[in-house]
Amino acid sequence: MADKYGSCLVCPITFSLFVDPVIAEDGHTYERSAITDWIQRNSTSPLTRTSITIEGLRPNHIVRSLVSEFQKGLLKHHYKFKLGVDIERSVNPFFQATGKCLFDAQWIGNSNGPPIVLLKLYGARAEKEASFYEDLTRHSHIVYTYGLVEHPHKQSSFVMLLQEKAPLGSLFNFLENRLEKQPNKPLSDILFNHIFVQITDAMIFLSEKGIIHGDLACRNVLVFRIDEEQPNRTLVKLTDFGISRGNTIYSKIEAVTTVIDTIPIRSAAPEVLQTDAMYSEKSDIYGMGVFMWEAYSNGKMPWEEIVKESLIREKVINGECLSRPNNCKSDCQWELILKCMSLKPDDRPTFRELKKNLTEFITLSLTNSNTPVSDCCLIDIIKIKYILDSTSIEKYSE
């Protein structure tokens, strides 16, 4: 929780900066809307499990003042920070991949500042004002960006972003660690679907702003909380969007190895793998299908058995799909994943349609709490198949 995590400015339920902080009878501070919703569902404290009430909530004026002061500081800096003056980072990155790396970071002179990391993108320049990147991440399931970080050397061949830190790391690392400790106990369908709904919700937000992600994968989903007993309390956020060749929010610096040039062959849509790469919401939907496959496969690399990426490209362009993961027991779930990985973009759902399908699965799981989704009664399966086969989700109404 956030109290142990290190900042009084962050709600322990949402892991986001407070907007309307309130103190509950357990002595802890929460975001009003989040704790109100929590009490209506549980009636006990999320931290201490003691009884708390909506009537017992009181405004926390001190925390509100601290948040206001912090946000004024962001505005004062115009969402731009100087390395070594406003921010300090670790010497070595804790994560590194082609064209990018992540460093642990700390605020200088602000002990109340929320936990942060510094994302460094090589071979790229920011194409927008710093406030654009902050505004673009104002969503409950997108990793928040506090702004850009300026390097002392102005002519640098990279861009640095200051972002919130996830206490449990990436979904890839979480699944990998869990597999080692509990190899015979996969996560439930309903928990996975809560994760998928949250990422789909983030993608709706981005796609409606014309932003392509280009690399939906477990490594780009950060975990803030996993609750296997109460899956609806699980919280994940999307990161690393907008750095594919299909975007214009960063520009490429020539002659420098950059993530912008990298096409994730193993999860890319067929049309992206063609000579003239075509990026769209539907190419991200294909990536979403691969992401769901990867999650059910405990973070396994797509097409792991194939070494040559040229062969993978050929298979995908010809319409071959990944095989069904052992942990994906639900026929309905697998049909939806296959629908997302359809060869033709027009045969794939939109993110809004996908969210409705996934929400339906969650509802069915709760309705049939004693029955696995894979054993849903025939009428439920027929209903879901009709949704998947319809050209528009709006055709299905009841």
C-alpha positions in Angstrom: 0.0 0.0 0.0 1.0 3.6 -0.5 1.7 4.3 3.2 4.4 1.6 3.1 5.3 2.6 -0.4 6.6 6.0 0.7 4.4 9.0 -0.1 1.6 10.8 1.8 0.5 12.3 -1.6 -0.7 9.0 -3.1 -3.9 7.2 -2.3 -3.3 3.6 -1.1 -6.3 2.4 -3.2 -5.7 4.2 -6.6 -1.9 4.7 -6.3 -2.6 8.2 -7.8 -2.1 11.7 -6.4 -4.9 12.8 -4.2 -7.6 15.0 -5.5 -10.0 15.0 -2.6 -8.2 13.3 0.4 -10.3 12.2 3.4 -9.3 10.5 6.7 -11.3 7.4 7.6 -11.9 6.0 11.1 -8.9 3.7 10.7 -6.6 6.8 10.8 -5.5 6.4 7.1 -6.1 8.8 4.3 -7.8 7.9 1.0 -9.2 9.4 -2.1 -12.9 10.2 -1.3 -14.4 8.5 -4.3 -12.2 5.4 -4.0 -12.8 4.8 -0.3 -16.6 5.5 -0.7 -16.8 2.8 -3.4 -14.7 0.5 -1.2 -16.9 0.9 1.9 -20.0 0.3 -0.2 -18.6 -3.0 -1.2 -16.7 -4.1 1.9 -17.5 -1.9 5.0 -14.1 -2.6 6.4 -10.7 -0.8 6.0 -8.6 -1.8 3.1 -5.5 -1.4 5.3 -6.5 -2.6 8.8 -9.7 -4.5 8.1 -11.4 -2.7 11.0 -15.0 -1.3 10.5 -15.2 2.1 8.8 -18.2 4.1 7.5 -18.9 6.7 4.9 -20.3 9.0 7.6 -17.0 8.8 9.4 -14.9 10.3 6.5 -13.4 13.7 7.2 -11.5 16.0 4.8 -7.7 15.8 5.2 -6.8 19.5 4.7 -3.1 19.0 5.4 -2.7 16.4 2.7 -4.8 18.5 0.3 -2.4 21.4 1.0 0.7 19.2 0.4 -0.7 17.9 -2.9 -1.6 21.5 -4.0 1.9 22.6 -3.2 3.4 19.7 -5.1 1.2 20.4 -8.2 2.1 24.1 -8.1 5.7 23.0 -8.2 5.0 21.0 -11.4 3.4 24.0 -13.0 6.2 26.3 -11.9 8.7 24.0 -13.7 6.3 23.7 -16.7 6.6 20.0 -16.3 10.3 20.2 -17.0 13.0 19.1 -14.5 16.7 19.2 -14.4 18.8 16.2 -13.7 21.0 16.9 -10.7 19.0 19.9 -9.7 15.4 18.7 -9.3 15.9 15.0 -9.8 18.6 12.5 -9.1 18.8 9.0 -10.5 20.6 5.7 -9.8 23.9 5.1 -11.6 22.8 1.9 -13.3 19.3 1.1 -14.8 17.2 -1.6 -13.2 15.7 -2.4 -16.6 17.3 -2.1 -20.1 16.1 -3.1 -23.6 16.8 -2.0 -27.1 16.7 1.8 -27.2 15.4 2.4 -23.7 16.2 1.9 -20.0 14.7 2.6 -16.6 16.4 4.2 -13.6 15.3 4.5 -10.0 14.9 8.2 -9.3 14.3 10.6 -6.4 13.1 14.1 -5.9 15.7 16.6 -4.7 14.5 18.8 -1.8 11.0 17.2 -1.8 10.7 14.4 0.8 6.9 14.2 0.3 7.2 13.6 -3.5 5.7 10.4 -4.8 7.9 7.4 -5.8 9.3 7.9 -9.3 11.4 6.3 -12.1 13.2 7.9 -15.0 12.5 6.5 -18.5 15.3 7.1 -21.0 14.5 6.7 -24.7 17.6 6.7 -27.0 17.5 8.1 -30.4 14.4 10.2 -29.8 13.3 13.7 -29.3 10.1 15.0 -27.7 7.8 16.5 -30.4 5.4 18.1 -28.0 5.5 20.5 -25.0 6.2 18.8 -21.7 2.7 19.5 -20.5 1.4 17.3 -23.4 3.0 14.2 -22.0 1.6 14.9 -18.5 -1.9 15.6 -19.8 -1.8 12.4 -21.9 -1.3 10.2 -18.8 -4.2 11.5 -16.8 -6.0 8.2 -16.7 -6.4 5.7 -13.9 -4.9 2.9 -15.9 -2.0 4.8 -17.6 1.3 5.2 -15.8 1.5 8.9 -14.9 4.2 11.1 -16.4 5.2 14.1 -14.3 7.1 15.7 -17.1 10.3 15.7 -19.1 13.8 15.7 -17.6 16.5 17.8 -19.1 20.1 16.6 -19.2 22.9 19.0 -18.4 24.2 18.5 -22.0 21.6 20.1 -24.1 22.6 18.3 -27.3 21.7 14.8 -26.0 20.5 12.0 -28.3 17.7 10.8 -26.0 14.6 11.9 -24.2 13.9 11.3 -20.5 10.5 11.1 -18.9 9.8 11.2 -15.2 7.1 8.7 -14.3 5.3 7.1 -11.3 6.8 3.9 -9.9 4.9 0.6 -9.7 5.5 -1.3 -6.5 5.2 -4.7 -8.0 7.1 -4.0 -11.3 5.9 -5.3 -14.7 3.2 -8.0 -15.2 5.9 -10.0 -17.0 8.1 -10.1 -13.8 5.1 -10.7 -11.6 3.9 -13.7 -13.7 7.5 -15.1 -13.9 8.0 -14.9 -10.1 4.6 -16.4 -9.4 5.2 -19.3 -11.7 8.4 -20.2 -9.8 6.5 -20.1 -6.5 3.2 -21.5 -7.5 3.7 -23.5 -10.8 0.4 -25.4 -10.5 -1.9 -22.5 -9.6 -2.5 -20.2 -12.5 -4.4 -16.9 -12.0 -8.1 -17.1 -12.4 -10.0 -16.0 -15.5 -11.8 -13.3 -13.6 -8.6 -11.8 -12.4 -7.1 -11.8 -15.8 -10.2 -10.2 -17.2 -10.0 -7.4 -14.7 -6.5 -6.8 -15.9 -7.6 -7.0 -19.5 -10.5 -4.6 -18.9 -8.2 -2.0 -17.3 -5.7 -2.1 -20.2 -8.5 -2.0 -22.7 -9.9 1.1 -20.9 -6.5 2.7 -21.2 -6.4 1.9 -24.9 -9.8 3.4 -25.5 -8.5 6.6 -23.9 -5.4 6.6 -26.1 -7.0 5.5 -29.4 -9.6 8.3 -29.1 -6.7 10.7 -28.9 -5.2 9.2 -32.0 -2.3 7.6 -30.1 -1.0 4.1 -31.2 0.7 2.0 -28.6 2.5 -0.3 -31.0 3.9 -2.7 -28.4 1.2 -4.1 -26.0 2.9 -6.8 -23.9 3.2 -8.0 -20.3 6.5 -6.0 -19.9 4.6 -2.8 -20.7 1.9 -3.4 -18.1 2.9 -2.3 -14.6 1.4 -3.9 -11.5 0.3 -1.7 -8.6 -1.8 -4.3 -6.8 -2.9 -8.0 -7.3 -5.7 -9.4 -5.2 -6.5 -13.0 -6.0 -9.3 -13.2 -3.4 -10.9 -9.9 -4.6 -9.9 -9.6 -8.2 -11.8 -6.3 -8.6 -9.2 -4.7 -6.3 -6.4 -5.5 -8.8 -4.8 -2.4 -10.3 -2.5 -2.3 -13.3 -1.4 0.6 -15.6 -0.2 0.8 -19.2 3.2 2.3 -20.0 5.6 2.8 -23.0 2.9 4.0 -25.5 3.5 6.2 -28.4 7.1 5.1 -29.1 6.4 3.0 -32.2 6.9 4.1 -35.8 3.2 4.7 -36.1 3.3 7.8 -33.8 4.3 11.5 -34.0 4.8 12.4 -30.3 8.5 11.6 -30.6 10.8 12.1 -33.5 13.7 9.8 -34.5 17.3 10.9 -34.4 19.1 9.5 -37.4 22.1 7.2 -37.0 21.1 6.3 -33.4 19.7 3.0 -32.3 16.2 3.7 -31.1 13.1 1.9 -29.8 11.1 3.9 -32.4 12.7 1.8 -35.1 11.9 -1.5 -33.4 8.9 -3.5 -34.6 8.0 -6.2 -32.1 7.8 -8.9 -34.7 6.5 -11.6 -32.3 3.4 -9.6 -31.4 2.9 -7.3 -34.5 -0.2 -7.4 -36.6 0.0 -8.8 -40.2 -0.5 -5.4 -41.8 2.4 -3.9 -39.7 4.7 -6.7 -40.9 4.0 -5.8 -44.5 6.5 -3.7 -46.4 4.6 -0.5 -45.7 3.8 -0.8 -42.0 0.2 0.2 -41.3 -0.6 1.2 -37.7 -4.1 1.8 -36.5 -6.4 1.0 -33.5 -6.9 -2.4 -35.2 -3.2 -3.2 -35.2 -3.2 -2.4 -31.5 -6.2 -4.8 -31.1 -4.1 -7.5 -32.6 -1.3 -6.7 -30.1 -3.9 -6.9 -27.4 -4.8 -10.4 -28.5 -1.1 -11.4 -28.2 -0.9 -9.7 -24.8 -3.8 -11.7 -23.5 -2.2 -14.9 -24.9 1.1 -13.9 -23.2 -0.6 -13.3 -19.9 -2.3 -16.7 -20.0 1.1 -18.2 -20.9 2.8 -16.7 -17.8 4.8 -14.2 -19.8 6.0 -16.7 -22.3 7.5 -15.2 -25.4 5.2 -15.5 -28.5 6.5 -18.0 -31.0 9.1 -19.0 -28.6 9.8 -22.2 -30.5 10.8 -20.3 -33.6 14.2 -18.6 -33.7 14.1 -16.8 -37.1 11.9 -13.8 -37.0 11.6 -13.9 -40.8 9.7 -17.2 -40.4 7.4 -15.6 -37.8 6.7 -12.7 -40.1 5.8 -15.2 -42.9 3.5 -17.2 -40.6 1.6 -14.1 -39.3 1.2 -12.5 -42.7 -0.3 -15.9 -43.9 -2.8 -15.9 -41.1 -1.3 -18.4 -38.7 -2.1 -17.7 -35.0 -0.5 -18.7 -31.7 -1.7 -21.9 -30.2 -4.1 -21.9 -27.2 -2.3 -21.6 -23.8 -2.9 -24.5 -21.4 -4.1 -22.0 -18.7 -6.8 -20.6 -21.0 -9.6 -23.1 -20.2 -12.5 -21.0 -21.4 -13.7 -21.6 -25.0 -15.4 -18.2 -24.9 -12.1 -16.5 -23.8 -10.0 -18.2 -26.4 -12.5 -17.3 -29.2 -12.3 -13.6 -28.1 -8.5 -13.8 -28.2 -8.6 -15.3 -31.7 -11.0 -12.7 -32.8 -8.5 -10.0 -31.8 -5.8 -11.8 -33.8 -7.9 -12.0 -36.9 -5.9 -11.7 -40.2 -8.1 -8.9 -41.5 -8.3 -5.7 -39.5 -12.0 -5.3 -40.1 -12.7 -8.7 -38.5 -11.2 -7.5 -35.2 -13.3 -5.7 -32.6 -12.7 -2.1 -31.5 -11.4 -1.5 -28.0 -14.9 -0.4 -26.9 -16.3 -3.6 -28.2 -13.6 -5.6 -26.6 -14.2 -4.0 -23.2 -17.9 -4.9 -23.4 -17.0 -8.5 -24.2 -14.5 -8.8 -21.3 -17.0 -7.1 -18.9 -19.6 -9.7 -20.0 -17.1 -12.5 -19.1 -16.6 -11.0 -15.6 -20.4 -10.7 -15.1 -20.8 -14.4 -16.2 -18.0 -15.5 -13.8 -19.8 -13.7 -10.9 -23.2 -15.1 -11.9 -21.8 -18.6 -12.2 -19.6 -18.3 -9.2 -19.6 -22.0 -8.6 -19.0 -22.9 -12.3 -15.9 -22.1 -14.4 -16.4 -19.8 -17.3 -15.6 -22.7 -19.6 -18.7 -24.6 -18.3 -21.1 -21.7 -18.7 -24.5 -22.9 -19.8 -25.1 -23.2 -23.5 -27.3 -20.1 -23.7 -24.5 -17.9 -22.3 -22.0 -19.3 -24.8 -24.4 -18.7 -27.7 -24.9 -15.1 -26.5 -21.2 -14.4 -26.4 -20.5 -16.0 -29.7 -23.2 -13.8 -31.2 -21.4 -10.8 -29.8 -18.1 -11.9 -31.3 -19.6 -12.6 -34.7 -21.5 -9.4 -35.0 -19.9 -6.6 -37.0 -21.0 -4.2 -34.4 -21.4 -4.7 -30.6 -24.5 -2.5 -30.8 -26.4 -5.2 -32.6 -26.5 -7.2 -29.4 -29.0 -5.8 -27.0 -31.1 -7.4 -24.4 
